[in-house]
Amino acid sequence: MWILLFALTGLSQAEDLPQSPRIETAQAWDCADVSCKALGSCEEACYKLQQCGQSKRDGDNDGIPCENLCSRPCD
C-alpha cells in the first residue's frame, strides 16, 4: 500500500508524509499536598513546585523537585 501511495503522490520517503496532529491530554493535577512518592511524574512534581508554591518539593533548593522522580530542574 505504501508503495502505491509513493507512486501516486511522488513521495520518496516516509518523512515526506504529513504528520498527524499531536493530541494533548489535559492534566488532572491539583495542589493537594502529597509526598513525592505519591506523585506520578517529574512534570507533576514541577507543577506542584511552580504552580502550587510547594517549595518543600525541592528540599535542597537546587531547582530539582522530588529527586526520586526528576534528574533535572523544571523548565
Backbone as a chain_set.jsonl record, in Angstrom:
{"seq": "MWILLFALTGLSQAEDLPQSPRIETAQAWDCADVSCKALGSCEEACYKLQQCGQSKRDGDNDGIPCENLCSRPCD", "coords": {"N": [[0.815, -1.19, 0.0], [1.956, 1.277, 0.82], [3.861, 1.617, -1.164], [2.271, 2.046, -3.386], [1.072, 4.45, -2.572], [3.335, 6.129, -2.523], [3.987, 6.016, -5.22], [1.751, 7.199, -6.413], [1.726, 9.757, -5.3], [4.228, 10.766, -5.623], [5.987, 10.906, -3.57], [9.001, 10.165, -1.865], [10.054, 9.273, 0.528], [9.195, 8.178, 3.844], [9.213, 10.276, 5.696], [8.345, 12.394, 4.233], [5.66, 12.341, 4.317], [2.626, 13.838, 5.545], [2.486, 14.955, 8.931], [0.722, 13.546, 11.681], [-1.579, 15.326, 13.72], [-0.518, 16.354, 16.964], [-1.866, 15.108, 19.883], [-2.879, 16.57, 22.769], [-3.285, 15.774, 26.146], [-5.409, 16.624, 28.826], [-4.099, 17.672, 31.902], [-4.567, 16.382, 35.153], [-3.793, 17.384, 37.576], [-3.583, 18.716, 40.892], [-3.346, 21.008, 43.667], [-3.087, 19.568, 45.958], [-1.501, 18.535, 48.928], [0.767, 16.175, 48.854], [3.07, 13.42, 49.321], [6.299, 13.131, 47.688], [6.653, 10.52, 46.831], [4.089, 9.771, 46.193], [3.523, 11.048, 43.854], [3.174, 10.998, 40.261], [4.921, 11.663, 38.191], [7.776, 13.526, 36.954], [6.953, 15.884, 35.783], [4.577, 16.404, 37.128], [5.603, 16.861, 39.682], [7.043, 19.2, 39.168], [4.913, 20.885, 38.549], [3.647, 21.018, 41.055], [5.666, 22.318, 42.481], [6.116, 24.755, 41.027], [3.561, 25.87, 40.246], [1.955, 25.561, 42.476], [3.435, 26.432, 44.543], [4.795, 24.799, 46.329], [7.402, 24.629, 47.948], [8.763, 22.753, 49.412], [9.023, 20.573, 47.802], [11.446, 20.785, 46.64], [13.733, 20.165, 48.453], [16.528, 20.579, 48.904], [16.989, 22.895, 47.603], [18.023, 23.072, 44.965], [16.763, 23.388, 42.597], [15.706, 21.124, 41.501], [12.936, 19.243, 41.795], [11.552, 16.696, 43.929], [13.571, 14.448, 43.837], [13.556, 11.717, 43.538], [12.025, 11.345, 41.339], [12.763, 13.259, 39.426], [15.544, 14.301, 37.45], [16.575, 16.617, 36.631], [16.393, 20.245, 36.647], [13.213, 21.99, 36.709], [11.538, 23.147, 33.733]], "CA": [[0.0, 0.0, 0.0], [2.828, 2.455, 0.863], [4.495, 1.781, -2.471], [1.254, 2.662, -4.223], [0.95, 5.841, -2.129], [4.507, 6.848, -3.001], [3.911, 6.104, -6.676], [0.695, 8.132, -6.788], [1.975, 11.112, -4.814], [5.578, 11.189, -5.954], [6.796, 10.974, -2.36], [10.059, 9.169, -1.915], [10.403, 8.791, 1.855], [8.098, 8.265, 4.805], [9.191, 11.573, 6.373], [7.666, 13.355, 3.374], [4.231, 12.263, 4.583], [2.194, 14.816, 6.544], [2.476, 14.478, 10.308], [-0.553, 13.572, 12.391], [-1.538, 16.341, 14.774], [-0.23, 15.837, 18.296], [-3.019, 15.253, 20.763], [-2.513, 16.863, 24.147], [-4.296, 15.383, 27.119], [-5.498, 17.557, 29.943], [-3.543, 17.15, 33.143], [-5.557, 16.384, 36.228], [-3.086, 17.639, 38.822], [-4.097, 19.779, 41.742], [-2.359, 21.475, 44.64], [-3.146, 18.779, 47.188], [-0.175, 18.314, 49.495], [1.074, 14.747, 48.989], [4.511, 13.165, 49.3], [6.896, 12.901, 46.371], [6.424, 9.116, 46.471], [2.721, 9.631, 45.686], [3.409, 11.722, 42.561], [3.337, 10.072, 39.153], [5.899, 12.058, 37.178], [8.56, 14.725, 37.201], [6.127, 17.017, 35.369], [3.65, 16.682, 38.222], [6.401, 17.459, 40.75], [7.312, 20.582, 38.748], [3.65, 21.608, 38.702], [3.466, 21.278, 42.487], [6.672, 23.298, 42.886], [5.987, 26.049, 40.357], [2.201, 26.408, 40.219], [1.327, 25.498, 43.8], [4.328, 27.041, 45.523], [5.209, 23.81, 47.327], [8.865, 24.675, 47.918], [9.333, 21.552, 50.037], [9.311, 19.607, 46.731], [12.869, 20.968, 46.35], [14.266, 20.283, 49.807], [17.9, 21.085, 48.968], [16.985, 24.174, 46.885], [18.878, 23.028, 43.77], [15.915, 23.548, 41.417], [15.216, 19.808, 41.073], [11.962, 18.758, 42.769], [11.326, 15.248, 44.069], [14.695, 13.847, 43.117], [13.256, 10.32, 43.219], [11.359, 11.381, 40.032], [13.391, 14.206, 38.497], [17.007, 14.354, 37.425], [16.952, 17.938, 36.112], [15.483, 21.305, 37.099], [11.997, 22.226, 35.922], [11.668, 24.111, 32.63]], "C": [[0.863, 1.26, 0.0], [3.487, 2.705, -0.486], [3.524, 2.456, -3.427], [1.089, 4.136, -3.864], [2.122, 6.663, -2.634], [4.442, 7.04, -4.515], [2.883, 7.142, -7.106], [1.013, 9.57, -6.404], [3.344, 11.639, -5.196], [6.468, 11.33, -4.729], [7.837, 9.87, -2.391], [10.4, 8.587, -0.558], [9.228, 8.994, 2.795], [8.05, 9.625, 5.49], [8.562, 12.668, 5.517], [6.159, 13.36, 3.607], [3.837, 13.307, 5.617], [2.14, 14.18, 7.927], [1.061, 14.528, 10.872], [-0.482, 14.645, 13.462], [-1.296, 15.683, 16.123], [-1.427, 16.12, 19.189], [-2.517, 15.457, 22.184], [-3.649, 16.404, 25.057], [-4.269, 16.376, 28.273], [-4.893, 16.914, 31.186], [-4.583, 17.299, 34.244], [-4.888, 16.622, 37.575], [-3.774, 18.748, 39.599], [-3.016, 20.148, 42.743], [-2.468, 20.748, 45.973], [-1.722, 18.463, 47.638], [0.029, 16.82, 49.744], [2.585, 14.57, 48.908], [5.006, 12.962, 47.873], [6.661, 11.468, 45.903], [5.045, 8.908, 45.854], [2.534, 10.284, 44.319], [3.751, 10.753, 41.439], [4.408, 10.425, 38.143], [6.678, 13.28, 37.635], [7.742, 15.965, 36.842], [5.142, 17.402, 36.464], [4.391, 17.33, 39.394], [6.723, 18.919, 40.425], [6.063, 21.44, 38.883], [3.442, 21.987, 40.164], [4.434, 22.358, 42.97], [6.359, 24.679, 42.324], [4.592, 26.656, 40.461], [1.559, 26.475, 41.601], [2.2, 26.101, 44.891], [4.79, 26.086, 46.615], [6.735, 23.675, 47.302], [9.502, 23.455, 48.574], [9.579, 20.442, 49.01], [10.784, 19.656, 46.349], [13.591, 21.218, 47.669], [15.67, 20.844, 49.9], [18.093, 22.349, 48.129], [17.94, 24.203, 45.684], [18.077, 23.152, 42.476], [15.341, 22.245, 40.892], [14.232, 19.302, 42.127], [11.928, 17.232, 42.807], [12.386, 14.447, 43.317], [14.559, 12.347, 42.908], [12.581, 10.216, 41.849], [12.13, 12.182, 38.992], [14.911, 14.157, 38.586], [17.511, 15.692, 36.896], [15.981, 18.98, 36.656], [14.265, 21.419, 36.182], [12.278, 23.254, 34.835], [11.097, 25.447, 33.018]], "O": [[0.564, 2.211, -0.721], [3.654, 3.85, -0.904], [3.912, 3.339, -4.191], [0.978, 4.98, -4.752], [1.931, 7.777, -3.122], [4.798, 8.101, -5.028], [3.115, 7.884, -8.061], [0.614, 10.501, -7.103], [3.593, 12.84, -5.102], [7.591, 11.822, -4.837], [7.578, 8.773, -2.885], [10.983, 7.505, -0.489], [8.379, 9.858, 2.579], [6.967, 10.095, 5.837], [8.275, 13.755, 6.018], [5.459, 14.266, 3.155], [4.642, 13.633, 6.49], [1.79, 13.009, 8.07], [0.297, 15.446, 10.574], [0.577, 14.852, 14.055], [-1.801, 14.594, 16.395], [-1.932, 17.241, 19.236], [-1.813, 14.609, 22.73], [-4.825, 16.624, 24.764], [-3.214, 16.895, 28.637], [-5.152, 15.747, 31.479], [-5.376, 18.24, 34.245], [-5.354, 16.124, 38.599], [-4.454, 19.602, 39.03], [-1.894, 19.648, 42.665], [-2.0, 21.245, 46.998], [-0.853, 18.161, 46.821], [-0.474, 16.272, 50.724], [3.296, 15.475, 48.471], [4.228, 12.659, 46.968], [6.489, 11.227, 44.708], [4.85, 7.973, 45.078], [1.495, 10.097, 43.686], [4.516, 9.808, 41.632], [4.777, 9.59, 37.318], [6.291, 13.972, 38.577], [7.831, 16.984, 37.526], [4.899, 18.586, 36.701], [3.866, 18.245, 40.028], [6.68, 19.776, 41.308], [6.147, 22.598, 39.29], [3.105, 23.129, 40.478], [4.064, 23.213, 43.774], [6.34, 25.663, 43.063], [4.463, 27.848, 40.739], [0.722, 27.339, 41.865], [1.759, 26.262, 46.029], [5.14, 26.522, 47.712], [7.282, 22.739, 46.718], [10.667, 23.156, 48.314], [10.27, 19.469, 49.312], [11.319, 18.693, 45.8], [14.006, 22.339, 47.962], [15.991, 21.523, 50.875], [19.217, 22.821, 47.96], [18.583, 25.218, 45.416], [18.635, 23.036, 41.385], [14.568, 22.254, 39.934], [14.642, 18.965, 43.238], [12.243, 16.571, 41.818], [12.106, 13.845, 42.28], [15.355, 11.754, 42.18], [12.556, 9.139, 41.253], [12.147, 11.825, 37.814], [15.482, 13.993, 39.664], [18.715, 15.889, 36.729], [14.874, 18.642, 37.077], [14.296, 20.993, 35.028], [13.141, 24.118, 34.988], [11.117, 26.383, 32.218]]}, "num_chains": 1, "name": "protein.A"}
